[in-house]
Amino acid sequence: MNILLDQKYTAKVADFGASKLVPDQDEGKLSTLVQGTLGYLDPEYLMSHILTEKSDVYSFGVVLVELISSQKALSSNKNSEVGRNLANVFVRAMKEGCLDEILDAEIAKEGEGLESR
């Protein structure tokens, strides 16, 4: 996946390595062999082998969570649970109302400064 920014910093998701021309009658869906990087792959795509626009949105969301948490999409180091998936950690933190626990400390500190203005 490639994330491109235009002049107004609007993100555009592109993956030229896996791109294919899809006729309009396919309604934006493409059945394909599973390819991509674990941790960024849409769970629905892993099950169905059907790419949709939602697949790219999911991957882009994982990148955003990496940026705000300073953590990798997948981790298996000794300080975390084996095979930890950042997307799952994020969803769990969101449901439990504790997103602040996964934020990078520097980003959280900057956010506190903005709130006091």
N, CA and C atoms as a LAMMPS dump frame, in Angstrom:
ITEM: TIMESTEP
0
ITEM: NUMBER OF ATOMS
351
ITEM: BOX BOUNDS ff ff ff
-5.0000000000000000e+02 5.0000000000000000e+02
-5.0000000000000000e+02 5.0000000000000000e+02
-5.0000000000000000e+02 5.0000000000000000e+02
ITEM: ATOMS id mol type element x y z
1 1 1 N 0.85 -1.169 0
2 1 2 C 0 0 0
3 1 3 C 0.894 1.23 0
4 2 1 N 0.535 2.168 -0.817
5 2 2 C 1.22 3.456 -0.844
6 2 3 C 0.222 4.527 -0.45
7 3 1 N 0.64 5.438 0.403
8 3 2 C -0.214 6.549 0.794
9 3 3 C 0.392 7.805 0.205
10 4 1 N -0.358 8.446 -0.651
11 4 2 C 0.097 9.65 -1.328
12 4 3 C -0.673 10.839 -0.779
13 5 1 N -0.013 11.99 -0.664
14 5 2 C -0.669 13.208 -0.204
15 5 3 C -0.698 14.217 -1.334
16 6 1 N -1.859 14.874 -1.513
17 6 2 C -1.921 15.918 -2.535
18 6 3 C -1.514 17.259 -1.919
19 7 1 N -1.685 18.357 -2.665
20 7 2 C -1.252 19.681 -2.206
21 7 3 C -1.967 20.115 -0.926
22 8 1 N -3.165 19.6 -0.699
23 8 2 C -3.937 19.961 0.497
24 8 3 C -3.808 18.902 1.595
25 9 1 N -2.828 18.023 1.454
26 9 2 C -2.562 16.937 2.403
27 9 3 C -3.734 15.959 2.525
28 10 1 N -4.481 15.8 1.452
29 10 2 C -5.53 14.794 1.406
30 10 3 C -4.875 13.468 1.041
31 11 1 N -5.118 12.454 1.866
32 11 2 C -4.488 11.147 1.642
33 11 3 C -5.166 10.408 0.499
34 12 1 N -4.348 9.804 -0.335
35 12 2 C -4.812 8.944 -1.425
36 12 3 C -4.121 7.6 -1.24
37 13 1 N -4.894 6.533 -1.221
38 13 2 C -4.341 5.199 -1.038
39 13 3 C -4.132 4.568 -2.405
40 14 1 N -2.932 4.03 -2.642
41 14 2 C -2.618 3.408 -3.926
42 14 3 C -1.761 2.176 -3.691
43 15 1 N -1.987 1.153 -4.476
44 15 2 C -1.163 -0.048 -4.427
45 15 3 C -0.952 -0.509 -5.862
46 16 1 N 0.041 0.077 -6.489
47 16 2 C 0.258 -0.202 -7.897
48 16 3 C 0.761 -1.617 -8.14
49 17 1 N 1.355 -2.245 -7.16
50 17 2 C 1.847 -3.605 -7.336
51 17 3 C 0.733 -4.624 -7.458
52 18 1 N -0.393 -4.365 -6.829
53 18 2 C -1.496 -5.324 -6.857
54 18 3 C -2.685 -4.813 -7.656
55 19 1 N -2.563 -3.663 -8.272
56 19 2 C -3.72 -3.065 -8.946
57 19 3 C -4.066 -3.81 -10.221
58 20 1 N -5.347 -3.839 -10.495
59 20 2 C -5.872 -4.454 -11.706
60 20 3 C -7.021 -3.589 -12.184
61 21 1 N -7.287 -3.622 -13.472
62 21 2 C -8.446 -2.917 -13.992
63 21 3 C -9.688 -3.742 -13.696
64 22 1 N -10.672 -3.113 -13.091
65 22 2 C -11.899 -3.803 -12.732
66 22 3 C -13.045 -3.174 -13.508
67 23 1 N -13.771 -3.946 -14.317
68 23 2 C -14.913 -3.399 -15.041
69 23 3 C -15.963 -2.847 -14.078
70 24 1 N -16.699 -1.819 -14.515
71 24 2 C -17.709 -1.182 -13.679
72 24 3 C -18.766 -2.157 -13.167
73 25 1 N -19.103 -3.18 -13.939
74 25 2 C -20.159 -4.095 -13.522
75 25 3 C -19.777 -4.898 -12.28
76 26 1 N -18.529 -4.889 -11.885
77 26 2 C -18.109 -5.62 -10.686
78 26 3 C -18.385 -4.846 -9.406
79 27 1 N -18.943 -3.654 -9.508
80 27 2 C -19.335 -2.84 -8.363
81 27 3 C -18.2 -2.65 -7.361
82 28 1 N -16.992 -2.45 -7.837
83 28 2 C -15.877 -2.142 -6.958
84 28 3 C -15.313 -3.317 -6.189
85 29 1 N -15.647 -4.541 -6.578
86 29 2 C -15.148 -5.72 -5.875
87 29 3 C -14.267 -6.531 -6.811
88 30 1 N -13.214 -7.104 -6.257
89 30 2 C -12.286 -7.899 -7.05
90 30 3 C -11.879 -9.127 -6.251
91 31 1 N -12.134 -10.313 -6.796
92 31 2 C -11.718 -11.553 -6.155
93 31 3 C -10.281 -11.839 -6.572
94 32 1 N -9.427 -12.14 -5.6
95 32 2 C -8.008 -12.31 -5.877
96 32 3 C -7.38 -13.249 -4.854
97 33 1 N -6.189 -13.726 -5.14
98 33 2 C -5.422 -14.46 -4.144
99 33 3 C -5.01 -13.484 -3.053
100 34 1 N -4.995 -13.941 -1.815
101 34 2 C -4.619 -13.067 -0.71
102 34 3 C -3.176 -12.635 -0.871
103 35 1 N -2.956 -11.339 -0.875
104 35 2 C -1.602 -10.793 -0.928
105 35 3 C -1.575 -9.513 -0.113
106 36 1 N -0.43 -9.192 0.419
107 36 2 C -0.293 -7.995 1.23
108 36 3 C 0.521 -8.299 2.469
109 37 1 N 0.605 -7.329 3.337
110 37 2 C 1.397 -7.453 4.552
111 37 3 C 0.482 -7.702 5.738
112 38 1 N 0.735 -8.781 6.464
113 38 2 C -0.063 -9.076 7.648
114 38 3 C -0.038 -7.883 8.593
115 39 1 N -1.125 -7.669 9.255
116 39 2 C -1.255 -6.529 10.15
117 39 3 C -1.981 -5.381 9.483
118 40 1 N -1.889 -5.319 8.157
119 40 2 C -2.557 -4.257 7.401
120 40 3 C -3.736 -4.802 6.604
121 41 1 N -3.846 -6.123 6.518
122 41 2 C -4.883 -6.737 5.694
123 41 3 C -6.235 -6.714 6.393
124 42 1 N -7.236 -6.306 5.658
125 42 2 C -8.615 -6.288 6.108
126 42 3 C -9.049 -7.714 6.455
127 43 1 N -9.552 -7.951 7.679
128 43 2 C -9.961 -9.308 8.059
129 43 3 C -11.012 -9.906 7.115
130 44 1 N -11.906 -9.087 6.585
131 44 2 C -12.912 -9.595 5.644
132 44 3 C -12.25 -10.083 4.358
133 45 1 N -11.219 -9.371 3.907
134 45 2 C -10.48 -9.781 2.709
135 45 3 C -9.776 -11.115 2.956
136 46 1 N -9.222 -11.295 4.143
137 46 2 C -8.551 -12.557 4.471
138 46 3 C -9.511 -13.738 4.396
139 47 1 N -10.769 -13.505 4.768
140 47 2 C -11.76 -14.582 4.765
141 47 3 C -12.379 -14.799 3.384
142 48 1 N -12.682 -13.701 2.685
143 48 2 C -13.446 -13.806 1.438
144 48 3 C -12.594 -13.778 0.173
145 49 1 N -11.364 -13.266 0.281
146 49 2 C -10.477 -13.068 -0.876
147 49 3 C -11.057 -12.045 -1.855
148 50 1 N -11.952 -11.195 -1.359
149 50 2 C -12.553 -10.17 -2.204
150 50 3 C -12.089 -8.805 -1.727
151 51 1 N -11.417 -8.09 -2.622
152 51 2 C -10.962 -6.733 -2.325
153 51 3 C -12.096 -5.75 -2.556
154 52 1 N -12.26 -4.822 -1.634
155 52 2 C -13.215 -3.739 -1.809
156 52 3 C -12.52 -2.444 -1.4
157 53 1 N -13.214 -1.326 -1.576
158 53 2 C -12.655 -0.05 -1.124
159 53 3 C -12.432 -0.072 0.382
160 54 1 N -13.25 -0.84 1.103
161 54 2 C -13.113 -0.937 2.553
162 54 3 C -11.774 -1.56 2.946
163 55 1 N -11.232 -2.411 2.094
164 55 2 C -9.938 -3.035 2.381
165 55 3 C -8.851 -1.978 2.495
166 56 1 N -8.846 -1.017 1.575
167 56 2 C -7.863 0.069 1.623
168 56 3 C -8.101 0.983 2.814
169 57 1 N -9.371 1.238 3.134
170 57 2 C -9.697 2.091 4.28
171 57 3 C -9.184 1.446 5.561
172 58 1 N -9.364 0.138 5.698
173 58 2 C -8.874 -0.584 6.873
174 58 3 C -7.355 -0.437 6.991
175 59 1 N -6.647 -0.685 5.884
176 59 2 C -5.182 -0.595 5.887
177 59 3 C -4.716 0.805 6.249
178 60 1 N -5.383 1.81 5.704
179 60 2 C -5.033 3.197 6.01
180 60 3 C -5.278 3.486 7.492
181 61 1 N -6.35 2.946 8.045
182 61 2 C -6.626 3.11 9.472
183 61 3 C -5.523 2.52 10.332
184 62 1 N -5.001 1.367 9.933
185 62 2 C -3.895 0.748 10.673
186 62 3 C -2.677 1.668 10.654
187 63 1 N -2.393 2.273 9.505
188 63 2 C -1.262 3.204 9.405
189 63 3 C -1.481 4.394 10.341
190 64 1 N -2.69 4.929 10.39
191 64 2 C -2.976 6.056 11.283
192 64 3 C -2.774 5.67 12.746
193 65 1 N -3.217 4.47 13.118
194 65 2 C -3.029 4.014 14.504
195 65 3 C -1.544 3.835 14.803
196 66 1 N -0.772 3.345 13.837
197 66 2 C 0.682 3.253 14.021
198 66 3 C 1.267 4.635 14.309
199 67 1 N 0.801 5.636 13.581
200 67 2 C 1.338 6.989 13.746
201 67 3 C 1.028 7.565 15.123
202 68 1 N -0.2 7.381 15.611
203 68 2 C -0.561 7.989 16.896
204 68 3 C -0.093 7.175 18.094
205 69 1 N 0.26 5.908 17.864
206 69 2 C 0.7 5.064 18.979
207 69 3 C 2.203 4.803 18.978
208 70 1 N 2.866 5.074 17.857
209 70 2 C 4.291 4.75 17.68
210 70 3 C 4.557 3.26 17.897
211 71 1 N 3.602 2.428 17.488
212 71 2 C 3.74 0.98 17.583
213 71 3 C 3.599 0.375 16.191
214 72 1 N 4.135 -0.818 16.027
215 72 2 C 4.032 -1.519 14.746
216 72 3 C 2.689 -2.236 14.641
217 73 1 N 2.259 -2.478 13.402
218 73 2 C 0.976 -3.145 13.159
219 73 3 C 0.93 -4.524 13.81
220 74 1 N 2.026 -5.241 13.774
221 74 2 C 2.143 -6.541 14.434
222 74 3 C 3.37 -6.524 15.319
223 75 1 N 3.262 -7.171 16.46
224 75 2 C 4.397 -7.215 17.368
225 75 3 C 4.443 -8.579 18.041
226 76 1 N 5.643 -9.097 18.205
227 76 2 C 5.792 -10.364 18.924
228 76 3 C 6.997 -10.314 19.847
229 77 1 N 7.339 -9.101 20.317
230 77 2 C 8.49 -9.022 21.213
231 77 3 C 8.116 -9.516 22.61
232 78 1 N 9.113 -9.699 23.447
233 78 2 C 8.881 -10.304 24.76
234 78 3 C 8.08 -9.408 25.701
235 79 1 N 7.971 -8.117 25.394
236 79 2 C 7.229 -7.207 26.255
237 79 3 C 5.745 -7.131 25.912
238 80 1 N 5.31 -7.821 24.883
239 80 2 C 3.893 -7.803 24.528
240 80 3 C 3.424 -9.222 24.265
241 81 1 N 2.105 -9.366 24.207
242 81 2 C 1.574 -10.697 23.935
243 81 3 C 2.024 -11.163 22.557
244 82 1 N 2.227 -12.446 22.399
245 82 2 C 2.718 -13.005 21.137
246 82 3 C 1.701 -12.737 20.032
247 83 1 N 2.188 -12.238 18.9
248 83 2 C 1.317 -11.988 17.769
249 83 3 C 0.324 -10.861 17.969
250 84 1 N 0.639 -9.9 18.8
251 84 2 C -0.271 -8.793 19.082
252 84 3 C -0.567 -8.018 17.809
253 85 1 N -1.841 -7.805 17.547
254 85 2 C -2.294 -7.08 16.375
255 85 3 C -2.747 -5.697 16.826
256 86 1 N -2.088 -4.651 16.35
257 86 2 C -2.369 -3.288 16.796
258 86 3 C -3.814 -2.884 16.537
259 87 1 N -4.388 -3.321 15.424
260 87 2 C -5.788 -2.984 15.134
261 87 3 C -6.706 -3.546 16.218
262 88 1 N -6.451 -4.775 16.653
263 88 2 C -7.263 -5.372 17.719
264 88 3 C -7.072 -4.636 19.038
265 89 1 N -5.84 -4.254 19.335
266 89 2 C -5.552 -3.499 20.56
267 89 3 C -6.296 -2.167 20.533
268 90 1 N -6.291 -1.499 19.378
269 90 2 C -6.967 -0.214 19.232
270 90 3 C -8.473 -0.36 19.436
271 91 1 N -9.077 -1.351 18.798
272 91 2 C -10.526 -1.557 18.926
273 91 3 C -10.891 -1.867 20.374
274 92 1 N -10.101 -2.713 21.025
275 92 2 C -10.353 -3.046 22.431
276 92 3 C -10.246 -1.794 23.306
277 93 1 N -9.212 -0.977 23.093
278 93 2 C -9.041 0.25 23.875
279 93 3 C -10.197 1.219 23.625
280 94 1 N -10.665 1.286 22.395
281 94 2 C -11.777 2.17 22.061
282 94 3 C -13.048 1.713 22.782
283 95 1 N -13.321 0.409 22.767
284 95 2 C -14.514 -0.129 23.43
285 95 3 C -14.455 0.074 24.937
286 96 1 N -13.254 -0.017 25.5
287 96 2 C -13.087 0.117 26.949
288 96 3 C -12.898 1.567 27.381
289 97 1 N -12.867 2.487 26.423
290 97 2 C -12.732 3.908 26.742
291 97 3 C -11.363 4.291 27.266
292 98 1 N -10.328 3.59 26.831
293 98 2 C -8.981 3.884 27.326
294 98 3 C -7.99 4.092 26.178
295 99 1 N -8.404 4.841 25.155
296 99 2 C -7.516 5.116 24.022
297 99 3 C -6.241 5.826 24.45
298 100 1 N -6.332 6.625 25.508
299 100 2 C -5.153 7.354 25.971
300 100 3 C -4.015 6.421 26.368
301 101 1 N -4.322 5.18 26.694
302 101 2 C -3.29 4.225 27.095
303 101 3 C -2.43 3.744 25.929
304 102 1 N -2.923 3.853 24.703
305 102 2 C -2.114 3.41 23.566
306 102 3 C -1.503 4.575 22.799
307 103 1 N -1.864 5.81 23.152
308 103 2 C -1.277 6.971 22.479
309 103 3 C 0.197 7.106 22.813
310 104 1 N 0.979 7.506 21.841
311 104 2 C 2.379 7.843 22.075
312 104 3 C 2.423 8.966 23.11
313 105 1 N 3.317 8.874 24.078
314 105 2 C 3.389 9.848 25.169
315 105 3 C 3.617 11.27 24.662
316 106 1 N 4.442 11.439 23.651
317 106 2 C 4.705 12.779 23.105
318 106 3 C 3.462 13.369 22.451
319 107 1 N 2.718 12.55 21.751
320 107 2 C 1.489 13.025 21.11
321 107 3 C 0.459 13.385 22.174
322 108 1 N 0.335 12.556 23.197
323 108 2 C -0.604 12.84 24.278
324 108 3 C -0.241 14.144 24.975
325 109 1 N 1.066 14.364 25.184
326 109 2 C 1.514 15.592 25.838
327 109 3 C 1.166 16.814 24.988
328 110 1 N 1.377 16.724 23.669
329 110 2 C 1.026 17.825 22.772
330 110 3 C -0.469 18.088 22.804
331 111 1 N -1.264 17.035 22.861
332 111 2 C -2.714 17.178 22.913
333 111 3 C -3.173 17.876 24.174
334 112 1 N -2.523 17.585 25.294
335 112 2 C -2.867 18.252 26.544
336 112 3 C -2.59 19.741 26.449
337 113 1 N -1.499 20.11 25.787
338 113 2 C -1.169 21.521 25.607
339 113 3 C -2.209 22.241 24.768
340 114 1 N -2.757 21.575 23.779
341 114 2 C -3.789 22.174 22.927
342 114 3 C -5.095 22.351 23.678
343 115 1 N -5.418 21.415 24.582
344 115 2 C -6.659 21.504 25.349
345 115 3 C -6.65 22.696 26.291
346 116 1 N -5.496 23.07 26.802
347 116 2 C -5.418 24.159 27.776
348 116 3 C -5.505 25.535 27.135
349 117 1 N -5.461 25.61 25.814
350 117 2 C -5.531 26.912 25.127
351 117 3 C -6.928 27.439 25.059
